[in-house]
Amino acid sequence: MAANNRSDHGSDENTRLYNPYQNYEVPINKSQYLYKLPTSPEFLFTEESLRQRRSWGENLTFYTGTAYLGGSVAGASIGVITGVKSFESGDTTKLKINRILNSSGQTGRTWGNRIGIIGLVYAGIESGVVAVTDRDDVWTSVVAGLGTGAVCRAARGVRSAAVAGALGGLAAGAVVAGKQIVKRYVPI
């Protein structure tokens, strides 16, 4: 919203004048503004601004991306160890590096995809629970962990799904409780 005329200079009290070049030495008239930025919040209703929560799309992207990245790093680390163990006595340095790279790349991709899918399922279930109950608390994360564990092991039978669901709920509850403890006792 570039404004080149000076007639509406300061005519609206819901905007503020912004010059992106104010800290640089450029030959621009200092009294001339270039942009009028709004001072009001970016929410349509005040109830939306009170909630400190990511949207479902941001939630989905965050959990899937961090799970994929964490799984890829863990898998690549395991792949490096596997590649080093597969050395043979007559291998050259080039062949050893090739074994390490191949092993870490393959294992990193595999683990990243598997754990990324777990993050995707968790984010989807958590966003669904928040949409249905309109609450975001510890129990939402526990239910999402329970559902994720059950869904990921559902193909192996009811007993395996129930055990994995219980472990997923406990893990999600422990992560949320640990986050609350860190917020309270660790000065950041």
Phi, psi and chi 1 to 4 in degrees:
 res  aa     phi    psi   chi1   chi2   chi3   chi4
   1 MET       -   70.4 -161.8  162.5  127.1      -
   2 ALA   -77.9  135.5      -      -      -      -
   3 ALA  -121.2  116.6      -      -      -      -
   4 ASN   -99.8  -20.0  -67.1  -32.0      -      -
   5 ASN   -90.5  151.4   58.2   -7.3      -      -
   6 ARG   -99.6    6.6  -63.4  171.3   59.9   98.4
   7 SER   -73.0  -33.6   62.5      -      -      -
   8 ASP   -99.7   27.0   60.2  -16.8      -      -
   9 HIS   -66.2  105.2 -172.1   78.7      -      -
  10 GLY    77.5   23.7      -      -      -      -
  11 SER   -82.0  -19.3   62.2      -      -      -
  12 ASP  -113.3  126.8 -170.5    8.2      -      -
  13 GLU   -86.0   -2.8   43.3 -176.6   71.9      -
  14 ASN   -92.4    7.4  -70.9  -29.0      -      -
  15 THR  -127.0  161.2   61.0      -      -      -
  16 ARG  -126.9  149.9   65.6 -179.6  173.1   93.7
  17 LEU   -83.2  137.8  -57.1  178.0      -      -
  18 TYR  -136.4  125.9  175.4   66.8      -      -
  19 ASN  -114.8  109.1 -177.2   -2.3      -      -
  20 PRO   -68.7  -12.6   21.5  -28.9      -      -
  21 TYR  -103.7   14.6  -55.3  108.9      -      -
  22 GLN   -66.0  -26.1   65.0 -171.0    2.1      -
  23 ASN   -95.5    2.0  -65.7  -29.6      -      -
  24 TYR  -113.7  153.2  -58.0  108.7      -      -
  25 GLU   -90.7   87.0  -65.9 -178.6   22.6      -
  26 VAL  -124.0  150.8  -68.0      -      -      -
  27 PRO   -78.2   67.6   27.2  -33.2      -      -
  28 ILE  -120.9  139.8  -65.0  177.9      -      -
  29 ASN   -59.6  122.0 -173.2    3.3      -      -
  30 LYS   -67.0  -28.7  -61.3  -67.4 -177.0 -172.8
  31 SER   -80.9  -12.7   63.7      -      -      -
  32 GLN   -87.9  128.6  177.9 -175.8    7.0      -
  33 TYR   -94.1  157.8   64.5   91.1      -      -
  34 LEU  -110.1  -31.3  -63.6  177.2      -      -
  35 TYR  -136.1  146.9  -63.2  101.2      -      -
  36 LYS  -111.5  111.0  -70.4  171.2   71.8  173.8
  37 LEU  -100.6  143.2  -62.3  178.6      -      -
  38 PRO   -72.7  146.8   23.7  -30.9      -      -
  39 THR   -99.4  -10.2   57.5      -      -      -
  40 SER   -77.9  157.8   61.4      -      -      -
  41 PRO   -68.1  164.6   19.2  -26.8      -      -
  42 GLU   -88.5   19.7  -63.9 -177.6   14.7      -
  43 PHE  -111.0  146.4  -60.7  104.4      -      -
  44 LEU   -76.9  -41.7 -174.6   58.9      -      -
  45 PHE  -117.0  152.0  -58.4  107.8      -      -
  46 THR   -68.7  -26.4   56.7      -      -      -
  47 GLU   -63.6  -34.4  -66.2   86.0   16.1      -
  48 GLU   -68.1  -34.6  -68.9  177.0  -15.9      -
  49 SER   -74.9  -19.4   66.6      -      -      -
  50 LEU   -77.9  -25.0  -63.1  175.8      -      -
  51 ARG   -81.4  128.6  -69.0 -172.3 -177.6  162.4
  52 GLN  -104.5   71.1  -61.8  -67.0  -34.4      -
  53 ARG  -140.5  145.3  171.4  132.7  179.2   88.4
  54 ARG   -73.1  155.4  -68.2 -173.8  -66.2  -97.9
  55 SER   -72.6  170.1   69.4      -      -      -
  56 TRP   -65.8  -34.9   70.1  -90.4      -      -
  57 GLY   -68.6  -41.8      -      -      -      -
  58 GLU   -65.9  -38.8  -67.9  170.1  -19.9      -
  59 ASN   -61.6  -45.8 -160.2   19.0      -      -
  60 LEU   -62.5  -45.1 -164.5   70.9      -      -
  61 THR   -65.7  -42.7  -55.3      -      -      -
  62 PHE   -63.7  -53.0  174.6   73.6      -      -
  63 TYR   -66.1  -40.7  -76.6  127.7      -      -
  64 THR   -66.9  -44.1  -54.8      -      -      -
  65 GLY   -66.2  -44.8      -      -      -      -
  66 THR   -68.7  -35.8   54.0      -      -      -
  67 ALA   -66.9  -41.6      -      -      -      -
  68 TYR   -64.0  -44.4 -179.6   80.6      -      -
  69 LEU   -63.5  -46.3 -179.5   65.7      -      -
  70 GLY   -62.4  -42.4      -      -      -      -
  71 GLY   -65.8  -37.7      -      -      -      -
  72 SER   -66.6  -41.6  -65.2      -      -      -
  73 VAL   -66.3  -44.5  168.5      -      -      -
  74 ALA   -63.7  -43.4      -      -      -      -
  75 GLY   -64.8  -39.5      -      -      -      -
  76 ALA   -65.8  -36.4      -      -      -      -
  77 SER   -64.4  -42.9  -59.1      -      -      -
  78 ILE   -66.7  -36.4  -68.6  171.6      -      -
  79 GLY   -64.5  -35.8      -      -      -      -
  80 VAL   -62.9  -44.1  166.9      -      -      -
  81 ILE   -63.8  -42.4  -66.0  169.5      -      -
  82 THR   -64.2  -40.3  -54.0      -      -      -
  83 GLY   -64.4  -39.3      -      -      -      -
  84 VAL   -67.2  -37.2  168.9      -      -      -
  85 LYS   -68.9  -22.2  -74.0 -178.3  179.3  178.7
  86 SER   -89.2    7.7   68.2      -      -      -
  87 PHE   -63.3  143.6  -73.5  168.3      -      -
  88 GLU  -113.1  164.9  -65.8  178.3    4.9      -
  89 SER   -66.5  -31.0   60.9      -      -      -
  90 GLY   -97.2   11.9      -      -      -      -
  91 ASP   -73.7  139.0  -72.1  -13.4      -      -
  92 THR   -82.1  170.7   62.5      -      -      -
  93 THR   -63.3  -39.8  -55.4      -      -      -
  94 LYS   -62.9  -40.7 -171.9  174.1 -178.5  179.4
  95 LEU   -69.2  -36.9 -173.4   58.2      -      -
  96 LYS   -64.3  -44.5  -70.3  177.7 -177.4 -179.9
  97 ILE   -62.7  -39.7  -67.9  172.0      -      -
  98 ASN   -62.4  -42.5 -170.8   16.4      -      -
  99 ARG   -62.6  -43.4  -75.0 -178.1 -165.2 -100.1
 100 ILE   -63.6  -46.8  -69.4  172.7      -      -
 101 LEU   -64.4  -44.4  -70.0  175.8      -      -
 102 ASN   -63.0  -45.2  -74.1  -18.4      -      -
 103 SER   -66.6  -44.9  179.2      -      -      -
 104 SER   -69.2  -36.6   64.2      -      -      -
 105 GLY   -65.4  -44.1      -      -      -      -
 106 GLN   -68.6  -45.6 -179.7 -179.1    0.2      -
 107 THR   -69.2  -37.9  -49.1      -      -      -
 108 GLY   -63.2  -43.9      -      -      -      -
 109 ARG   -62.1  -44.6  -85.3 -167.4  -44.9  -88.0
 110 THR   -63.0  -50.1  -56.7      -      -      -
 111 TRP   -65.9  -39.5  -81.8   56.7      -      -
 112 GLY   -60.9  -44.5      -      -      -      -
 113 ASN   -65.3  -44.0  -71.7  -24.5      -      -
 114 ARG   -64.0  -47.4  -72.0  178.7 -177.5  173.1
 115 ILE   -75.8  -29.4  -62.8  176.1      -      -
 116 GLY   -63.1  -37.9      -      -      -      -
 117 ILE   -66.5  -37.7  -70.5  -63.3      -      -
 118 ILE   -62.5  -42.5  -68.0  171.2      -      -
 119 GLY   -63.2  -38.3      -      -      -      -
 120 LEU   -63.7  -46.3  179.3   77.8      -      -
 121 VAL   -65.1  -42.6  171.3      -      -      -
 122 TYR   -60.4  -46.7  178.5   83.6      -      -
 123 ALA   -64.0  -40.3      -      -      -      -
 124 GLY   -64.6  -43.8      -      -      -      -
 125 ILE   -68.1  -42.0  -67.7  175.2      -      -
 126 GLU   -63.6  -43.2 -175.3 -177.7   37.7      -
 127 SER   -65.8  -36.6  -64.5      -      -      -
 128 GLY   -65.5  -42.1      -      -      -      -
 129 VAL   -65.4  -40.4  169.6      -      -      -
 130 VAL   -65.2  -39.0  167.6      -      -      -
 131 ALA   -67.0  -36.9      -      -      -      -
 132 VAL   -77.0  -46.5  169.6      -      -      -
 133 THR   -90.2  -16.7   62.4      -      -      -
 134 ASP    58.0   33.7 -160.2   26.3      -      -
 135 ARG  -135.3  148.2  -71.0 -175.8  -14.8 -171.4
 136 ASP  -132.7   97.8 -175.4   22.2      -      -
 137 ASP  -140.3 -166.9   54.8   -0.1      -      -
 138 VAL   -62.3  -38.6  175.4      -      -      -
 139 TRP   -68.7  -28.5  -63.4  109.8      -      -
 140 THR   -63.2  -44.2  -56.6      -      -      -
 141 SER   -67.3  -37.8  -61.3      -      -      -
 142 VAL   -64.9  -43.3  170.5      -      -      -
 143 VAL   -64.8  -39.6  168.0      -      -      -
 144 ALA   -65.3  -40.5      -      -      -      -
 145 GLY   -65.4  -40.7      -      -      -      -
 146 LEU   -61.9  -46.8 -168.3  134.4      -      -
 147 GLY   -65.6  -38.5      -      -      -      -
 148 THR   -65.2  -46.0  -59.0      -      -      -
 149 GLY   -61.2  -40.5      -      -      -      -
 150 ALA   -68.0  -41.7      -      -      -      -
 151 VAL   -67.9  -41.1  166.6      -      -      -
 152 CYS   -69.9  -23.7  -71.0      -      -      -
 153 ARG  -112.0   12.9  -69.0  -66.6 -177.7 -174.6
 154 ALA   -64.7  -30.4      -      -      -      -
 155 ALA   -71.1  -16.9      -      -      -      -
 156 ARG   -93.8    4.6  -64.1 -169.9  179.2 -174.1
 157 GLY   116.6  168.4      -      -      -      -
 158 VAL   -68.9  -43.5  176.6      -      -      -
 159 ARG   -62.5  -45.3  176.1 -179.2  -77.8  167.6
 160 SER   -64.2  -38.4  179.3      -      -      -
 161 ALA   -66.3  -39.3      -      -      -      -
 162 ALA   -66.9  -42.8      -      -      -      -
 163 VAL   -66.3  -44.6  169.4      -      -      -
 164 ALA   -66.1  -35.5      -      -      -      -
 165 GLY   -64.8  -43.1      -      -      -      -
 166 ALA   -63.7  -43.5      -      -      -      -
 167 LEU   -65.0  -38.9  -69.2  175.1      -      -
 168 GLY   -64.5  -41.0      -      -      -      -
 169 GLY   -64.9  -41.8      -      -      -      -
 170 LEU   -65.0  -41.2  -73.4  172.2      -      -
 171 ALA   -65.2  -43.7      -      -      -      -
 172 ALA   -65.3  -41.2      -      -      -      -
 173 GLY   -63.4  -39.2      -      -      -      -
 174 ALA   -66.8  -38.5      -      -      -      -
 175 VAL   -66.1  -43.2  166.9      -      -      -
 176 VAL   -67.5  -40.9  171.6      -      -      -
 177 ALA   -64.7  -41.3      -      -      -      -
 178 GLY   -62.9  -37.8      -      -      -      -
 179 LYS   -64.2  -40.1 -178.9 -179.8  172.7 -175.5
 180 GLN   -66.8  -38.9  -64.5  -61.5  -35.5      -
 181 ILE   -65.4  -42.4  -70.3  170.7      -      -
 182 VAL   -64.6  -41.0  166.2      -      -      -
 183 LYS   -62.5  -37.2  -86.4 -174.8  178.3 -179.8
 184 ARG   -79.3  -42.5  177.2  176.3  -80.8 -176.4
 185 TYR  -105.4  -13.6  -63.8  111.8      -      -
 186 VAL  -104.8  115.9  176.1      -      -      -
 187 PRO   -77.4  115.7   25.6  -31.2      -      -
 188 ILE  -117.7      -  -66.8  177.2      -      -
